[in-house]
């Protein structure tokens, strides 16, 4: 019995080795190199000449965070705003749809599948779709609002700071609703029907049942949705880049787009690595929180 246990243990390790090697080669080493890069002065002028590359310590971090108009600070605020509002509405709508589709009615399976369209579409396609929808001329948003008389002239949605941020948040909400809906639906299926029947016999209404039974019993699923939603949303790049490229005047500049711009447009590779590391550290802390939350829920 003991020999069988040992053989299964080594078999599990053998199966884990390819994944471990992959993680080290394609994730671990690049991440480590990126941290090293952030402590040097590599840009377009020193990239090819290693003799000009030197260790500058935390200078890149200080430079990016210094000054009242630091774009990194602005991108952090924009990213937090984008993330909070996206998660808030994704969760509310996704939760409502999960409660709806948890009921069995004619066409429920079809409509549940239809809501997955936004999740399976490539993000760049969604970005282009919403960019066309918010266009000044010919955009369906302006055409609809003009038709019902809500506005008198086309609005430049993507050329104004507040409306541009609202536009990319709207697009991201549409993308993330199915993710929230499916995870919450999975949580709802774990609640025994007997509990609802007992609550009904005790005279509990729908609101009381929702807040006293449903939400507490799917708390692990809710925490997973919110935490994973934060991680996925905080690092969004392609949607914002396709729709606004961080404009107008950095109004929608996210940490991901800022790091990309530093590297591939301004060719300040060390500063780009610095911005990427700040993003990584924030997500790393959130990831640790997520793992701790999952472990606590499993122990319960």
C-alpha positions as CSV (number, residue, x, y, z in Angstrom):
1,X,0.0,0.0,0.0
2,X,2.8,2.3,0.9
3,X,4.7,1.5,-2.3
4,X,1.6,2.2,-4.3
5,X,1.2,5.6,-2.6
6,X,4.9,6.5,-3.3
7,X,4.5,5.5,-7.0
8,X,1.4,7.6,-7.3
9,X,3.2,10.5,-5.7
10,X,6.1,10.4,-8.1
11,X,3.7,9.9,-11.0
12,X,1.9,13.1,-10.0
13,X,5.3,14.9,-9.8
14,X,6.2,13.6,-13.3
15,X,3.0,14.9,-14.7
16,X,3.6,18.3,-13.0
17,X,7.1,18.8,-14.4
18,X,6.1,19.9,-17.9
19,X,3.8,22.5,-16.6
20,X,6.4,23.7,-14.1
21,X,9.1,23.9,-16.8
22,X,6.6,25.9,-19.0
23,X,5.8,28.3,-16.1
24,X,9.5,28.9,-15.4
25,X,10.6,29.4,-19.0
26,X,7.7,31.4,-20.4
27,X,6.5,33.3,-17.3
28,X,9.1,33.1,-14.5
29,X,12.2,34.1,-16.5
30,X,10.5,36.9,-18.5
31,X,9.1,38.3,-15.2
32,X,12.5,38.2,-13.6
33,X,14.2,39.8,-16.6
34,X,11.5,42.5,-16.6
35,X,12.3,43.4,-13.0
36,X,16.1,43.5,-13.8
37,X,15.2,45.7,-16.8
38,X,13.4,48.2,-14.6
39,X,16.6,48.9,-12.7
40,X,18.6,49.9,-15.8
41,X,18.6,52.8,-18.2
42,X,17.8,51.0,-21.4
43,X,16.1,53.0,-24.1
44,X,16.3,53.4,-27.9
45,X,19.8,54.9,-27.6
46,X,21.3,52.3,-25.2
47,X,19.5,49.2,-26.4
48,X,22.1,48.0,-28.8
49,X,25.2,49.2,-26.9
50,X,25.6,47.3,-23.6
51,X,28.5,49.5,-22.6
52,X,26.0,52.4,-22.2
53,X,23.6,50.3,-20.1
54,X,24.0,50.9,-16.3
55,X,22.3,50.1,-13.1
56,X,20.2,53.1,-11.9
57,X,18.4,51.5,-8.9
58,X,15.0,53.0,-8.2
59,X,15.4,56.0,-10.5
60,X,12.9,54.8,-13.0
61,X,10.3,54.3,-10.3
62,X,11.0,57.7,-8.8
63,X,10.8,59.4,-12.2
64,X,7.5,57.8,-13.1
65,X,5.9,58.6,-9.7
66,X,7.3,62.0,-9.3
67,X,5.5,65.2,-10.3
68,X,1.9,66.2,-9.9
69,X,1.1,65.4,-13.5
70,X,2.7,61.9,-13.5
71,X,1.0,59.9,-16.3
72,X,1.6,56.7,-14.3
73,X,-0.4,58.2,-11.4
74,X,-3.1,59.3,-13.8
75,X,-3.2,55.8,-15.4
76,X,-3.5,54.2,-12.0
77,X,-6.5,56.4,-11.2
78,X,-8.0,55.7,-14.6
79,X,-7.4,52.0,-14.3
80,X,-9.0,51.9,-10.8
81,X,-12.0,53.9,-12.1
82,X,-12.4,51.6,-15.1
83,X,-12.1,48.5,-12.9
84,X,-14.5,49.5,-10.2
85,X,-17.3,50.7,-12.5
86,X,-16.9,47.7,-14.8
87,X,-17.0,45.2,-12.0
88,X,-19.9,46.9,-10.3
89,X,-22.2,46.8,-13.3
90,X,-20.9,43.5,-14.6
91,X,-21.7,41.9,-11.2
92,X,-25.2,43.5,-10.8
93,X,-26.3,42.6,-14.3
94,X,-24.6,39.2,-14.3
95,X,-26.2,38.4,-10.9
96,X,-29.7,39.4,-12.1
97,X,-29.3,37.3,-15.2
98,X,-28.1,34.3,-13.2
99,X,-31.2,34.5,-11.0
100,X,-33.4,34.8,-14.1
101,X,-31.8,31.9,-16.0
102,X,-31.7,29.7,-12.9
103,X,-35.5,29.5,-13.4
104,X,-36.7,27.0,-15.9
105,X,-38.9,28.7,-18.6
106,X,-39.3,28.3,-22.3
107,X,-36.3,29.6,-24.2
108,X,-34.1,30.0,-21.1
109,X,-31.3,27.7,-22.5
110,X,-31.3,29.7,-25.8
111,X,-31.2,33.1,-24.2
112,X,-28.5,31.9,-21.8
113,X,-26.4,30.8,-24.7
114,X,-27.1,34.0,-26.6
115,X,-25.6,36.1,-23.7
116,X,-22.3,34.2,-24.2
117,X,-21.7,35.9,-27.5
118,X,-19.9,38.9,-26.0
119,X,-17.6,36.5,-24.0
120,X,-16.6,34.4,-27.0
121,X,-16.0,37.3,-29.4
122,X,-12.3,38.5,-29.6
123,X,-11.8,41.6,-27.5
124,X,-10.4,43.5,-30.5
125,X,-13.6,42.8,-32.5
126,X,-15.7,44.1,-29.6
127,X,-13.5,47.2,-29.4
128,X,-14.0,47.9,-33.1
129,X,-17.7,47.2,-32.8
130,X,-18.2,49.7,-29.9
131,X,-15.8,52.2,-31.6
132,X,-18.1,52.2,-34.6
133,X,-21.2,52.4,-32.4
134,X,-19.8,55.5,-30.6
135,X,-18.7,57.3,-33.8
136,X,-19.8,60.9,-34.3
137,X,-21.2,60.3,-37.8
138,X,-23.0,57.1,-38.5
139,X,-22.7,55.7,-35.0
140,X,-25.8,53.8,-33.9
141,X,-25.7,55.5,-30.4
142,X,-25.9,59.0,-31.9
143,X,-28.5,57.9,-34.5
144,X,-30.7,56.4,-31.9
145,X,-30.5,59.4,-29.5
146,X,-31.2,61.8,-32.4
147,X,-34.2,59.8,-33.4
148,X,-35.8,59.8,-30.0
149,X,-34.9,63.5,-29.6
150,X,-32.7,63.0,-26.6
151,X,-29.9,65.0,-28.2
152,X,-30.0,67.7,-30.9
153,X,-26.6,67.1,-32.5
154,X,-24.2,64.2,-32.6
155,X,-22.0,63.8,-29.5
156,X,-18.3,63.2,-29.8
157,X,-18.3,60.3,-27.4
158,X,-14.7,59.2,-27.8
159,X,-13.2,62.7,-28.1
160,X,-14.3,63.9,-24.7
161,X,-12.7,62.8,-21.5
162,X,-15.7,61.6,-19.4
163,X,-17.7,60.2,-22.2
164,X,-14.6,58.3,-23.6
165,X,-14.1,56.6,-20.3
166,X,-17.8,55.8,-20.0
167,X,-17.6,54.3,-23.5
168,X,-14.8,51.9,-22.8
169,X,-16.4,51.0,-19.5
170,X,-19.7,50.2,-21.3
171,X,-17.9,48.0,-23.8
172,X,-16.1,46.1,-21.0
173,X,-19.3,45.6,-19.0
174,X,-20.9,44.0,-22.1
175,X,-17.9,41.7,-22.4
176,X,-17.8,40.6,-18.7
177,X,-21.5,40.0,-18.0
178,X,-21.5,36.4,-19.2
179,X,-18.5,35.6,-17.0
180,X,-20.2,36.9,-13.9
181,X,-23.5,35.2,-14.9
182,X,-22.0,31.7,-15.5
183,X,-19.9,31.7,-12.2
184,X,-22.9,32.9,-10.2
185,X,-25.2,30.4,-11.9
186,X,-22.8,27.6,-10.9
187,X,-22.9,28.8,-7.3
188,X,-26.7,28.9,-7.4
189,X,-26.9,25.2,-8.5
190,X,-25.2,24.2,-5.3
191,X,-28.0,25.5,-3.1
192,X,-30.5,22.6,-2.2
193,X,-34.1,23.2,-3.2
194,X,-35.2,22.0,0.2
195,X,-33.8,25.2,1.8
196,X,-36.0,27.3,-0.4
197,X,-39.0,25.2,0.3
198,X,-38.5,25.4,4.0
199,X,-38.1,29.2,3.8
200,X,-41.3,29.4,1.8
201,X,-43.2,27.4,4.3
202,X,-41.8,29.7,7.0
203,X,-43.3,32.7,5.1
204,X,-40.1,34.2,3.9
205,X,-40.5,36.5,0.9
206,X,-38.3,36.7,-2.2
207,X,-36.2,39.6,-0.8
208,X,-35.6,37.9,2.5
209,X,-34.8,34.7,0.7
210,X,-32.3,36.5,-1.5
211,X,-30.4,38.3,1.3
212,X,-30.7,35.6,4.0
213,X,-30.2,32.4,2.0
214,X,-29.1,32.9,-1.6
215,X,-26.3,35.5,-1.2
216,X,-24.8,34.0,2.0
217,X,-24.7,30.5,0.5
218,X,-23.0,31.6,-2.7
219,X,-20.5,33.9,-1.0
220,X,-17.5,31.9,-2.2
221,X,-18.7,32.2,-5.8
222,X,-19.3,35.9,-5.3
223,X,-15.8,36.4,-3.9
224,X,-14.3,34.5,-6.8
225,X,-16.3,36.5,-9.3
226,X,-15.3,39.8,-7.8
227,X,-11.6,38.9,-7.3
228,X,-11.1,37.3,-10.8
229,X,-13.1,40.2,-12.3
230,X,-10.7,42.7,-10.7
231,X,-7.7,40.8,-12.0
232,X,-9.1,40.5,-15.6
233,X,-10.3,44.1,-15.7
234,X,-7.3,45.7,-14.1
235,X,-5.0,44.4,-16.8
236,X,-7.3,45.2,-19.8
237,X,-5.3,46.5,-22.8
238,X,-6.7,45.6,-26.2
239,X,-10.1,47.0,-25.6
240,X,-8.9,50.5,-24.5
241,X,-6.2,50.5,-27.2
242,X,-8.5,49.7,-30.0
243,X,-11.2,52.2,-28.9
244,X,-9.2,55.3,-27.7
245,X,-5.5,54.4,-27.5
246,X,-5.5,56.2,-24.1
247,X,-7.0,59.4,-25.4
248,X,-8.2,62.0,-25.5
249,X,-5.3,63.7,-23.7
250,X,-4.6,60.6,-21.5
251,X,-8.2,60.6,-20.3
252,X,-8.5,56.8,-20.8
253,X,-4.8,55.9,-20.4
254,X,-4.7,52.7,-18.4
255,X,-1.6,51.2,-16.8
256,X,-1.4,48.6,-19.5
257,X,-1.7,51.1,-22.4
258,X,0.8,53.3,-20.7
259,X,3.4,50.5,-20.4
260,X,2.8,49.6,-24.0
261,X,3.2,53.2,-25.2
262,X,6.4,53.6,-23.3
263,X,7.9,50.5,-24.8
264,X,6.6,50.4,-28.4
265,X,6.1,54.1,-29.2
266,X,8.6,56.0,-27.0
267,X,11.1,53.1,-26.8
268,X,11.8,53.7,-23.1
269,X,12.1,50.1,-22.3
270,X,13.3,50.4,-18.7
271,X,10.5,52.8,-17.8
272,X,8.0,50.5,-19.6
273,X,9.2,47.6,-17.5
274,X,8.8,49.8,-14.4
275,X,5.2,50.6,-15.3
276,X,4.5,46.9,-16.0
277,X,6.1,45.9,-12.7
278,X,3.8,48.2,-10.8
279,X,0.8,46.6,-12.6
280,X,2.2,43.2,-11.8
281,X,2.7,43.9,-8.1
282,X,-0.9,45.2,-7.7
283,X,-2.3,42.1,-9.4
284,X,0.1,39.8,-7.4
285,X,-1.3,41.2,-4.1
286,X,-4.9,40.7,-5.4
287,X,-4.0,37.2,-6.5
288,X,-2.6,36.3,-3.1
289,X,-5.9,37.6,-1.6
290,X,-7.8,35.4,-4.0
291,X,-5.9,32.3,-3.2
292,X,-6.3,32.9,0.6
293,X,-10.0,33.4,0.1
294,X,-10.4,30.2,-1.9
295,X,-8.4,28.2,0.8
296,X,-10.6,29.6,3.6
297,X,-13.8,28.8,1.7
298,X,-12.6,25.2,1.1
299,X,-11.8,24.8,4.8
300,X,-15.3,25.9,5.7
